[in-house]
């Protein structure tokens, strides 16, 4: 279940002959209809602001179904906190599906796949196929980018141990080894009642660039040894997107903005899901509200 970022160039190459994979790449990895397709134009615009010493530029936008707050530099390669030329605030939708839910539907549901294998195992206990290893879902390897759960990590740990000593010399022996992985997994599966399949969002940290923290924290709680999925070691990667100061990809809500001569104060309001049957007085989840402060004269975001 680990993701090797070094494999992404090969995944992109495969997309040329795989329509569904190409659609994923075009829609979610590189989207030419967003800033991915206009990097030169963005750099020119930011350089114009810097050259002409235009201060206090704050954009409030939306349409990506997620909350963001970040600093926009002239040159991302040389970004330094407080040295940006503008601030970008992005609001989620009030009622539309979250950005996280789109990607979660693409990578597939681990619990659903496990249930299907259990059903197949009941019908053919000695010859069922462990479809977690069949490649039937080409996007499963991307799951750590989007979410994790206790049993995903249990399965990964079991798989590494079983396959380390398994005979994989023929397709038949590989299938037998994968069945053994699933059998051992079932003996260690964390029950649903204990949160074994409770989803934990990892997409936020994927975008923020401090990837793997959720997975490693959960693995420590389980008492299993799981390396950071992006470095393959116990160490996290260098933060990839330090200009992103706040991100929440699985929510609905809105932003309110207060502008004074000395600062901009933006509040990110989260709306409770319908599953919680909120009332008019409780529909806004006040305990989740985040505040972004941008003081006059410096394009720096402070989150509280």
Beta strands, then each sheet from edge to edge (+ up, - down):
strand 1: 58-61
strand 2: 67-72
strand 3: 86-90
strand 4: 147-148
strand 5: 200-201
strand 6: 244-248
strand 7: 253-259
strand 8: 263-270
strand 9: 290-295
strand 10: 302-303
sheet 1: 1+ 3+ 2- 6+
sheet 2: 4+ 5-
sheet 3: 7+ 8- 9+ 10-
end
